[in-house]
């Protein structure tokens, strides 16, 4: 056994000491050293014994890792630490290759090894599947086809090519004299209220409407139109989570000003509208067709009038109102007014008109198909069927007013939507590309512009025809024909002629004698220039370009335009020279009507122009008011009180008033909701009255305004010229829509 080095040194000291005292000292110190080592050993032994006892206490009765288990845990490594270090390094390397959240895509997954059930998905996702929540995803290009959409699945507010009003309520679609049942939502009779249309809404969304609590009832329906709830609370409200539609019962006094918009803030009142923004959508060409519906036995017959032809099958009679006319083979006849008898016994009868004797004759027919043939002196105009208790006109007819008879127009099924959005129009200060200056415009300058910028570049679309020379014999009057393309016959099919509309302008020159300022004269040129050159950028222009023929005399009184005079060279107001309650007037006055109806060349040309197109749908005569109107009379219409042209005129006034208020033109009072009006002057010998009453074509006078009271706009500036073009283009458009919708 090895000797402790310290003890061994003490022993060597004893052996080597010489003197007794030194020996004794060495012995003593050696014994002390041995004693210290013994004590230290005893202490360590006691500590080990205590530790061992602790281990025994901890492991007694427990599963203690054995030595063989430790060996197995090392897995061939020299010790357990080495194995753990190696495996830690492997795990760290694997973790460095892990995917960060959001990095895994569908391509990283094996579809054959992954199967999902509904437990994988949140309630929000599952609600989207069942249709309770909008799905916010973007489908691939060309992946959505027509059959994947339900009807009315896409609304205007979700299409970027639409401009939609903030007001969701459309007062043009109310059901009059109806309110809503509080417990079922059903319509109930109420002469003091109107019911709104059923309107789509978003579930769980804030909306607001005007009107105090207790005044307006609102009813909510789910997608299946099942009643959910109703209330009469005012102000802001949140729609139920399962709501899909809303309907209001509104007191009649609030209908015109009712504002209903999304959000918690009530926005300023805005008339409801939806229209296509210019340049955002190109429509596929689908021509409107206005047919002549010729009957092989009756020929081409047109009845017209401002009131209906009535058949009373009980009394076996028919009534022809005053001023009912007939057009047959381009000849017009005024029918005798009164009540006339049908036959007493025949089940099938045909009513004939004899223009030679100006009388009616009723003949029996074995059946409706065997009508007597029409000839120049025997024109069949109606069939009466007592078997089915029906009476109807034969040939070609226009329907005017409630049940009245007028020219038949066959439209295509394509819907007419949107508004005309004019290009920014040049001001009349000489700075524009056409160099027009308000006070220097002449008929020759305007004709040159039409030729250079419209006729010459588009000879396949626009033709100019010399109508004749004015009363002075020196100035030409031209007609422009904008002819929509008509396809050639295919496989024996003959394409019907496109519809025709008539426009005249320039009746009055610009002068101090109550003449027309040149706003509308120039705006009309800009409109037709836009139509010919920019139809690809505006769906309304595209529709007109390919589906409508427009016949147009831009300057009816060139001498007045050139000489800044309201009258022609013989000082006649040619718009008082028509054969409709004509009067002489005072020679030298602004209303001098000439020596006789149609005494002036200019009036004769316009009369013949109107008569040249007996099947025209409507006619518009264009003017500019002489002074600056008040803001409630900016858009000015003049027409016969019975004219149906008033309906699109009302629509135009409402629509443009809303748009102009929204643009907030400088000086415009946006509190005025209607910036226009209609004047009824049926007895005036004006072109619109004569055309409506004597030529039997719908007609109206539309006037632009040079400026308006309180205006901050520059006279003849861009804003005012654009507004004039907007009036003209949209009135043409609204009239076309009106007569199409009547069908």
C-alpha positions in Angstrom: 0.0 0.0 0.0 1.4 3.4 -0.9 2.5 5.6 2.1 1.1 9.0 2.3 3.8 11.3 1.0 3.4 13.6 4.0 3.9 10.8 6.5 6.7 9.3 4.5 8.5 12.7 4.7 8.2 12.8 8.5 9.6 9.3 8.8 12.7 10.2 6.7 13.2 13.3 9.0 13.3 10.9 12.1 15.9 8.7 10.5 18.1 11.6 9.5 18.1 13.6 12.8 21.3 13.6 14.9 20.4 15.4 18.1 17.9 14.0 20.5 15.8 17.2 20.6 15.6 17.1 16.8 14.6 13.4 16.9 11.9 14.0 19.4 10.5 16.9 17.5 10.4 14.9 14.3 8.6 12.1 16.1 6.1 14.4 17.5 5.3 16.2 14.2 5.0 12.9 12.4 2.5 11.6 14.9 0.5 14.9 14.5 0.5 14.5 10.7 -0.8 10.9 11.0 -3.5 12.1 13.3 -4.6 14.8 10.9 -4.8 12.3 8.0 -6.8 9.9 10.1 -9.3 12.5 11.1 -9.7 13.6 7.4 -10.2 10.0 6.3 -12.8 9.5 9.0 -14.6 12.6 7.8 -14.7 11.5 4.2 -15.9 8.1 5.3 -18.7 9.5 7.3 -19.8 11.7 4.3 -19.7 8.8 1.9 -21.8 6.7 4.3 -24.4 9.5 4.6 -24.6 9.9 0.8 -24.9 6.1 0.3 -27.7 6.1 2.9 -29.5 8.8 1.0 -29.3 6.8 -2.2 -30.7 3.8 -0.4 -33.5 5.8 1.0 -34.3 7.2 -2.5 -34.2 3.9 -4.3 -35.8 1.5 -1.8 -39.0 0.1 -3.3 -38.5 2.0 -6.6 -37.6 1.1 -10.2 -33.9 1.9 -10.3 -31.9 2.1 -13.5 -29.5 -0.8 -13.6 -26.0 -0.8 -15.0 -27.1 -2.9 -18.0 -29.8 -0.3 -18.8 -27.1 2.4 -18.7 -25.0 0.4 -21.1 -28.0 0.0 -23.5 -28.8 3.7 -23.3 -25.3 4.6 -24.5 -26.2 2.8 -27.8 -22.6 1.8 -28.6 -21.2 5.2 -27.5 -18.4 5.4 -25.0 -20.7 7.1 -22.5 -24.2 8.5 -22.4 -23.1 12.1 -22.8 -21.4 11.3 -26.1 -24.7 9.7 -27.4 -26.8 12.7 -26.3 -24.4 15.2 -27.8 -24.5 13.4 -31.2 -28.2 13.2 -31.2 -28.5 16.9 -30.3 -26.4 17.8 -33.3 -28.7 15.7 -35.6 -31.9 17.3 -34.2 -30.4 20.8 -34.6 -29.6 20.1 -38.2 -33.1 18.9 -38.9 -34.7 21.9 -37.3 -32.7 24.2 -39.5 -34.6 22.7 -42.5 -38.1 23.2 -41.0 -40.8 25.3 -42.9 -41.6 28.8 -41.5 -45.3 29.5 -41.0 -46.9 30.5 -44.3 -44.2 28.9 -46.5 -46.1 25.6 -47.2 -48.2 25.7 -50.3 -50.5 23.2 -51.9 -47.8 21.9 -54.2 -45.9 20.8 -51.0 -48.7 18.5 -50.0 -49.4 15.0 -51.2 -53.1 15.0 -52.1 -53.2 11.2 -52.0 -52.1 11.1 -48.4 -54.2 14.0 -47.1 -58.0 13.6 -46.5 -60.0 16.4 -44.9 -63.2 16.3 -43.0 -65.1 19.3 -41.6 -63.2 19.0 -38.3 -60.2 20.5 -40.0 -62.0 23.8 -40.8 -63.2 26.7 -38.7 -66.8 27.7 -38.3 -66.1 30.8 -40.4 -65.0 28.8 -43.4 -67.9 26.3 -43.0 -70.4 29.2 -43.0 -68.9 30.4 -46.3 -69.7 27.0 -47.8 -73.3 27.3 -46.7 -73.7 30.8 -48.1 -74.0 32.7 -44.8 -70.7 34.7 -45.4 -69.1 36.2 -48.5 -66.2 34.2 -49.8 -63.2 36.5 -50.2 -61.3 34.8 -53.0 -60.2 35.9 -56.5 -61.1 33.3 -59.2 -58.7 32.6 -62.1 -59.2 34.5 -65.4 -61.9 33.0 -67.5 -62.9 30.5 -64.8 -66.4 32.0 -64.1 -68.9 31.2 -66.8 -72.5 32.3 -67.2 -74.0 29.1 -65.8 -72.1 29.5 -62.5 -74.0 32.7 -61.6 -77.5 32.9 -60.3 -79.8 35.7 -61.5 -79.0 39.0 -59.9 -75.9 37.5 -58.3 -73.8 40.5 -59.4 -75.0 43.9 -58.3 -73.9 47.3 -59.7 -72.2 48.3 -56.5 -69.7 45.4 -56.9 -68.8 46.2 -60.6 -66.1 48.8 -61.0 -67.5 49.9 -64.4 -70.6 51.2 -62.7 -71.1 54.5 -60.9 -73.7 53.9 -58.2 -75.5 56.4 -56.0 -75.0 56.4 -52.2 -78.8 56.2 -51.9 -79.9 52.6 -52.1 -83.5 53.5 -52.2 -85.0 53.8 -55.7 -88.2 55.8 -55.5 -89.1 55.0 -59.1 -89.8 51.4 -58.0 -92.2 52.0 -55.0 -95.6 50.3 -54.8 -98.0 53.1 -54.2 -100.7 53.1 -51.5 -99.1 50.2 -49.7 -97.5 49.7 -46.3 -96.1 46.6 -44.6 -97.6 44.1 -42.1 -95.6 44.3 -38.9 -95.6 40.5 -38.3 -95.4 39.1 -41.8 -93.9 41.8 -44.0 -96.7 41.4 -46.5 -98.1 44.4 -48.4 -101.2 46.0 -46.9 -103.4 48.8 -48.2 -102.5 52.2 -47.0 -103.4 55.4 -48.9 -100.9 57.4 -46.9 -97.8 55.3 -47.6 -95.8 53.7 -50.4 -93.8 50.5 -50.1 -90.2 50.3 -51.4 -88.9 47.7 -53.7 -87.4 44.6 -52.1 -83.7 45.6 -51.7 -80.7 43.4 -51.2 -78.5 44.1 -48.1 -75.5 42.7 -46.3 -76.1 40.7 -43.1 -74.6 42.0 -39.9 -73.9 45.4 -41.4 -74.7 49.0 -40.3 -77.1 51.0 -42.4 -78.9 54.3 -41.8 -82.0 56.2 -43.1 -83.6 59.5 -42.5 -87.0 59.9 -40.8 -87.8 59.8 -37.1 -88.6 56.7 -35.1 -92.2 55.6 -35.4 -92.5 56.9 -39.0 -91.0 54.3 -41.3 -91.4 50.6 -41.0 -88.6 48.4 -42.1 -88.9 44.6 -42.6 -86.1 42.1 -43.0 -86.2 38.9 -45.0 -83.8 36.0 -45.4 -82.5 34.6 -48.7 -85.7 32.5 -49.1 -87.8 35.7 -48.6 -89.0 34.4 -45.3 -90.0 37.1 -42.8 -87.4 37.7 -40.0 -88.4 40.8 -38.1 -89.6 44.4 -38.4 -89.4 47.6 -36.5 -90.0 51.4 -36.7 -86.8 52.6 -35.1 -85.1 55.5 -36.7 -81.4 56.2 -37.4 -78.6 53.7 -37.6 -79.3 50.0 -37.4 -77.5 46.7 -37.9 -79.1 44.1 -40.1 -79.8 40.6 -38.7 -77.1 38.0 -39.3 -79.4 36.0 -41.5 -80.9 38.9 -43.4 -80.7 39.1 -47.2 -83.3 41.7 -48.1 -85.0 44.8 -46.6 -88.2 46.6 -47.5 -89.6 49.9 -46.2 -93.1 51.3 -45.7 -92.7 55.0 -46.1 -95.2 57.9 -45.6 -95.9 59.5 -48.9 -94.6 62.9 -47.8 -91.1 61.4 -47.2 -90.7 59.3 -50.4 -89.2 62.0 -52.5 -86.4 62.8 -50.0 -85.9 59.3 -48.5 -82.2 58.6 -48.1 -81.0 55.0 -47.2 -77.3 54.3 -47.3 -74.7 51.9 -45.9 -72.7 53.0 -42.8 -73.5 54.9 -39.6 -73.4 58.4 -41.1 -76.5 59.7 -43.0 -75.2 61.1 -46.3 -76.7 64.1 -48.2 -79.8 63.1 -50.2 -78.9 61.7 -53.6 -81.3 60.4 -56.2 -80.8 56.7 -56.8 -78.9 55.9 -60.0 -76.7 53.2 -61.6 -74.8 53.9 -64.8 -71.7 52.7 -66.7 -68.6 54.8 -66.5 -67.2 56.1 -69.8 -64.4 54.0 -71.2 -64.8 51.1 -68.7 -66.9 48.7 -70.7 -67.3 47.8 -74.3 -70.6 46.2 -75.2 -71.0 43.5 -77.8 -72.9 44.8 -80.9 -76.4 43.5 -80.7 -78.5 45.8 -82.9 -81.9 47.2 -81.8 -84.4 46.4 -84.5 -87.4 48.6 -85.2 -89.5 46.6 -87.7 -92.4 47.6 -89.9 -94.4 44.4 -89.2 -96.1 44.4 -92.6 -99.2 42.5 -93.1 -99.4 41.0 -96.6 -103.1 41.8 -96.9 -103.2 45.2 -95.3 -99.9 46.8 -96.5 -98.0 49.2 -94.4 -100.5 50.9 -92.1 -99.7 53.3 -89.2 -102.2 54.7 -86.8 -101.2 57.5 -84.6 -102.7 59.8 -82.0 -102.4 61.2 -78.5 -105.4 59.2 -77.1 -106.4 55.6 -77.4 -108.8 54.2 -80.0 -111.4 52.5 -77.9 -113.5 49.4 -78.6 -116.5 48.6 -76.5 -117.5 45.0 -77.2 -120.5 45.2 -75.0 -122.1 48.1 -76.9 -120.4 46.8 -80.1 -118.8 50.2 -80.9 -115.5 51.9 -81.4 -114.4 55.5 -80.7 -111.9 57.5 -82.7 -110.6 60.5 -80.6 -109.8 63.9 -82.1 -106.5 64.2 -84.0 -106.2 60.5 -84.7 -104.4 59.9 -88.0 -103.4 57.2 -90.4 -100.4 56.8 -92.6 -100.8 54.4 -95.5 -98.2 54.1 -98.3 -96.5 57.4 -97.3 -99.9 59.3 -97.4 -101.3 60.8 -94.2 -105.0 60.9 -93.4 -106.8 62.5 -90.5 -109.5 60.1 -89.4 -113.1 61.3 -88.6 -113.6 61.5 -84.8 -116.6 60.0 -83.1 -118.2 56.8 -82.0 -119.0 54.2 -84.7 -121.0 50.9 -84.6 -119.8 47.4 -85.2 -122.0 44.7 -86.7 -124.6 43.1 -84.4 -124.0 39.4 -85.1 -120.7 38.5 -86.8 -118.2 36.9 -84.4 -115.2 38.1 -86.5 -115.2 41.6 -87.9 -112.8 43.9 -89.8 -112.9 47.7 -89.6 -111.9 49.5 -92.8 -111.2 53.1 -93.5 -112.1 54.6 -96.9 -109.9 57.7 -97.5 -112.0 58.7 -100.6 -115.2 59.1 -98.6 -113.5 59.6 -95.3 -115.7 57.0 -93.7 -115.4 53.6 -91.9 -116.9 50.3 -93.0 -117.2 47.2 -90.9 -117.3 43.8 -92.7 -117.9 40.3 -91.4 -115.1 37.7 -91.9 -115.4 33.9 -91.6 -112.3 34.0 -89.5 -109.6 36.5 -88.6 -107.2 35.2 -91.1 -109.5 35.9 -94.1 -109.6 39.7 -93.9 -110.5 41.6 -97.1 -107.5 42.8 -98.9 -106.4 46.4 -98.3 -106.2 48.8 -101.3 -105.7 52.5 -101.6 -109.4 53.1 -101.0 -110.1 50.3 -98.6 -107.6 50.2 -95.6 -108.1 47.6 -92.9 -107.2 49.1 -89.5 -108.6 46.8 -86.9 -109.9 43.3 -86.2 -112.6 42.5 -83.7 -112.8 39.0 -82.2 -116.1 38.4 -80.3 -115.1 34.7 -79.6 -112.1 35.7 -77.5 -113.5 39.2 -76.7 -110.5 41.0 -78.1 -109.9 43.9 -80.5 -106.6 44.7 -82.0 -105.0 46.8 -84.7 -103.6 45.3 -87.9 -100.5 46.5 -89.8 -98.0 48.8 -88.3 -98.7 50.7 -85.1 -97.3 53.1 -82.5 -98.6 52.9 -79.0 -98.8 56.3 -77.3 -100.0 56.8 -73.8 -102.3 54.4 -72.0 -103.6 52.0 -74.5 -103.3 54.4 -77.4 -102.2 53.4 -80.9 -98.9 54.4 -82.5 -96.0 53.0 -84.6 -94.9 49.4 -83.9 -91.3 49.2 -82.9 -89.6 45.8 -82.5 -86.6 46.0 -80.2 -83.9 43.5 -79.5 -83.7 41.8 -76.1 -80.5 43.7 -75.3 -80.9 45.9 -72.2 -80.2 49.6 -72.6 -78.2 50.8 -69.6 -75.9 53.5 -68.5 -75.6 57.2 -69.3 -73.7 59.2 -71.9 -70.5 60.6 -70.4 -69.2 63.4 -72.7 -65.6 64.1 -73.3 -64.3 67.3 -71.7 -65.5 69.8 -74.3 -63.4 72.7 -75.6 -64.3 76.2 -74.5 -65.5 78.7 -77.1 -62.6 81.2 -76.7 -60.4 80.1 -79.6 -58.0 78.0 -77.6 -59.7 74.7 -78.5 -58.5 72.4 -81.2 -61.3 73.5 -83.5 -60.7 77.2 -82.9 -64.3 78.1 -82.2 -64.9 81.6 -80.7 -68.4 82.3 -79.4 -69.0 85.6 -81.0 -67.5 84.7 -84.4 -69.2 81.4 -85.3 -70.6 81.2 -88.8 -72.6 78.6 -90.6 -69.7 78.1 -93.1 -67.2 77.5 -90.3 -69.5 74.9 -88.7 -70.1 73.1 -92.1 -66.3 73.0 -92.6 -65.8 71.4 -89.2 -68.4 68.8 -89.8 -66.8 68.0 -93.1 -63.2 67.8 -91.9 -63.7 66.0 -88.6 -66.8 63.9 -89.1 -67.8 63.4 -92.7 -64.4 62.9 -94.4 -62.9 60.5 -91.8 -66.1 58.4 -91.7 -67.5 58.4 -95.2 -68.9 54.9 -94.7 -71.0 56.2 -91.7 -71.9 59.9 -92.4 -73.2 61.4 -95.6 -73.9 65.1 -96.3 -76.8 66.2 -98.5 -77.6 69.7 -99.7 -81.2 70.4 -98.8 -81.4 73.7 -100.6 -80.5 77.4 -100.1 -82.1 79.7 -97.5 -84.6 82.5 -98.1 -81.8 84.8 -99.1 -80.7 82.4 -101.8 -77.1 82.6 -100.8 -76.5 80.2 -97.9 -76.8 76.4 -98.1 -78.7 74.2 -95.7 -77.2 70.7 -95.3 -78.6 67.5 -93.9 -76.3 64.9 -92.3 -77.2 61.2 -92.3 -75.6 59.0 -89.7 -76.5 55.5 -91.0 -75.9 52.5 -88.8 -74.4 49.5 -90.6 -77.1 47.2 -91.9 -75.9 43.6 -92.6 -76.3 42.2 -96.1 -79.0 39.5 -96.7 -77.9 36.0 -95.6 -79.7 32.9 -96.8 -82.7 34.8 -98.0 -83.1 36.7 -94.8 -83.8 40.4 -95.2 -82.6 42.6 -92.3 -85.0 45.2 -91.1 -84.1 48.9 -91.4 -82.6 50.4 -88.2 -84.7 52.9 -86.2 -84.4 56.6 -87.2 -84.4 59.7 -85.0 -84.6 63.2 -86.3 -82.7 66.3 -84.9 -82.8 69.9 -86.0 -80.9 72.9 -84.8 -79.9 76.5 -85.5 -83.4 77.9 -85.9 -82.3 81.2 -84.3 -79.0 83.0 -84.6 -77.2 84.6 -81.8 -78.3 88.2 -81.5 -79.5 91.0 -79.2 -83.0 90.4 -80.5 -83.7 87.4 -78.2 -81.6 85.0 -80.3 -79.8 81.8 -79.3 -76.4 81.9 -77.8 -74.1 79.4 -79.6 -73.8 76.9 -76.7 -76.0 74.3 -78.1 -74.9 74.9 -81.7 -71.3 74.1 -80.8 -72.2 71.4 -78.2 -74.2 69.5 -80.9 -71.1 69.5 -83.2 -69.0 68.2 -80.3 -71.5 65.4 -79.6 -71.6 64.2 -83.2 -67.8 64.4 -83.3 -67.6 62.3 -80.2 -70.1 59.8 -81.7 -68.1 59.4 -84.9 -64.7 59.3 -83.4 -64.9 57.9 -79.9 -67.8 55.4 -79.9 -65.4 52.7 -78.8 -64.9 54.5 -75.5 -68.5 54.9 -74.5 -71.2 52.2 -74.4 -74.0 54.7 -75.2 -72.2 56.0 -78.3 -71.4 52.4 -79.3 -75.1 51.6 -79.1 -76.1 54.6 -81.1 -73.3 54.0 -83.7 -74.4 50.5 -84.6 -78.1 50.5 -83.9 -79.7 53.8 -84.7 -80.0 56.0 -87.8 -79.8 59.7 -87.1 -81.0 62.3 -89.6 -79.8 65.8 -88.7 -80.0 69.4 -89.9 -77.6 71.4 -87.7 -78.4 74.9 -89.0 -81.9 75.5 -90.1 -81.4 79.3 -90.4 -77.9 80.0 -91.6 -78.6 83.7 -92.4 -79.6 84.2 -88.7 -76.5 82.4 -87.5 -74.2 84.5 -89.8 -76.0 87.8 -89.1 -76.5 87.3 -85.3 -80.2 87.4 -85.7 -83.1 85.4 -84.3 -85.0 85.8 -87.6 -84.2 84.9 -91.3 -83.4 87.3 -94.1 -87.0 88.4 -94.4 -87.2 89.0 -90.7 -89.4 86.0 -90.1 -89.1 83.9 -87.0 -89.1 80.6 -88.7 -90.0 78.8 -85.5 -93.4 80.7 -85.7 -93.9 79.8 -89.3 -95.3 76.3 -88.9 -98.9 75.2 -89.6 -100.0 74.8 -86.0 -102.3 77.6 -84.9 -100.3 79.9 -87.1 -100.8 83.7 -86.7 -99.4 86.6 -88.6 -97.9 88.3 -85.7 -96.4 91.8 -85.8 -94.1 92.5 -88.6 -90.7 93.4 -87.2 -91.3 91.6 -83.9 -89.4 88.6 -82.7 -92.5 86.5 -83.1 -93.4 87.6 -86.6 -94.7 84.4 -88.3 -94.5 85.4 -92.0 -97.2 86.0 -94.5 -98.6 82.4 -94.3 -97.7 79.0 -92.8 -94.6 77.6 -94.4 -94.0 80.9 -96.3 -90.3 80.6 -95.7 -87.8 78.4 -97.5 -86.2 77.4 -94.2 -89.5 76.2 -92.8 -90.4 74.3 -95.9 -87.1 72.4 -95.8 -87.6 71.4 -92.2 -91.2 70.3 -92.9 -90.1 68.2 -95.9 -87.3 66.8 -93.8 -89.7 65.6 -91.1 -92.2 64.2 -93.7 -89.3 62.3 -95.4 -89.1 60.0 -92.4 -92.7 59.1 -91.4 -91.4 56.1 -89.4 -89.0 58.1 -87.2 -89.3 57.4 -83.5 -88.9 60.9 -82.3 -87.7 64.4 -83.2 -85.7 66.9 -81.1 -85.3 70.6 -81.9 -82.2 72.2 -80.3 -81.8 75.8 -78.9 -80.0 77.8 -76.3 -81.9 80.1 -73.9 -81.5 83.8 -74.5 -80.4 84.8 -71.0 -79.0 83.2 -67.8 -81.9 81.2 -66.2 -82.4 80.7 -62.5 -81.0 77.5 -61.1 -84.3 75.8 -61.0 -84.8 76.4 -64.7 -81.4 75.5 -66.2 -82.6 72.6 -68.3 -85.5 73.9 -70.4 -88.0 71.8 -72.4 -90.8 73.0 -74.5 -93.4 70.5 -75.8 -97.0 69.7 -76.3 -98.6 68.8 -73.0 -99.7 65.4 -74.2 -96.3 64.5 -75.6 -94.7 61.4 -74.3 -91.3 63.1 -74.7 -92.0 64.6 -71.3 -91.3 61.2 -69.5 -87.7 60.9 -70.6 -87.4 64.7 -70.1 -88.3 64.3 -66.4 -85.8 61.5 -66.1 -83.1 63.6 -67.6 -83.8 66.6 -65.3 -83.6 64.4 -62.2 -80.5 62.6 -63.3 -78.5 65.6 -64.4 -79.6 67.6 -61.4 -78.2 64.8 -59.1 -74.9 64.5 -61.1 -74.3 68.3 -61.3 -75.0 68.7 -57.6 -72.6 65.9 -56.9 -69.9 67.6 -59.0 -70.6 70.9 -57.1 -70.0 73.3 -59.9 -68.8 76.7 -58.8 -71.8 78.8 -57.7 -74.3 75.9 -58.1 -76.8 75.7 -55.2 -76.7 71.9 -54.4 -79.8 72.3 -52.2 -81.9 72.7 -55.4 -82.8 69.1 -56.3 -84.3 69.9 -59.7 -82.4 72.2 -62.1 -84.9 72.1 -64.9 -88.5 72.4 -66.0 -90.9 71.7 -68.8 -93.1 74.3 -70.5 -96.4 73.5 -72.2 -97.1 75.7 -75.2 -99.3 73.6 -77.4 -100.9 76.4 -79.4 -97.6 77.9 -80.6 -96.8 77.5 -84.4 -93.4 75.9 -83.4 -91.7 73.0 -85.1 -92.1 70.7 -82.0 -95.9 71.3 -81.8 -96.4 70.9 -85.6 -94.3 67.7 -85.6 -96.1 66.2 -82.7 -99.7 67.2 -83.8 -99.6 67.3 -87.6 -96.6 65.2 -88.7 -97.5 62.6 -86.0 -94.0 62.1 -84.7 -93.0 62.5 -81.0 -91.2 65.8 -80.7 -89.7 68.2 -78.1 -87.6 71.3 -77.9 -84.5 71.1 -75.7 -82.6 74.3 -74.8 -79.2 74.5 -73.3 -78.2 77.5 -71.1 -75.4 80.0 -71.6 -74.9 80.3 -67.9 -77.0 80.4 -64.7 -77.7 83.0 -62.0 -75.1 82.9 -59.2 -72.7 80.9 -61.4 -69.0 81.0 -60.9 -68.3 79.4 -64.2 -66.7 81.0 -67.2 -69.1 81.9 -70.0 -68.7 79.4 -72.9 -66.1 77.6 -70.8 -65.3 73.9 -70.7 -67.8 73.2 -67.8 -70.8 74.9 -69.5 -70.1 73.4 -72.9 -69.7 69.9 -71.4 -73.0 70.3 -69.6 -74.8 71.3 -72.9 -73.4 68.1 -74.6 -74.5 66.1 -71.6 -78.0 67.4 -71.9 -78.2 66.5 -75.6 -76.6 63.1 -75.6 -78.5 61.8 -72.7 -81.9 63.2 -73.8 -81.4 61.2 -77.1 -80.5 58.2 -75.1 -83.3 58.5 -72.5 -85.9 58.9 -75.3 -84.6 55.8 -77.0 -84.7 53.9 -73.7 -88.2 55.1 -73.0 -89.7 53.9 -76.2 -87.9 50.6 -76.0 -89.1 50.0 -72.4 -92.7 50.7 -73.4 -92.7 47.5 -75.4 
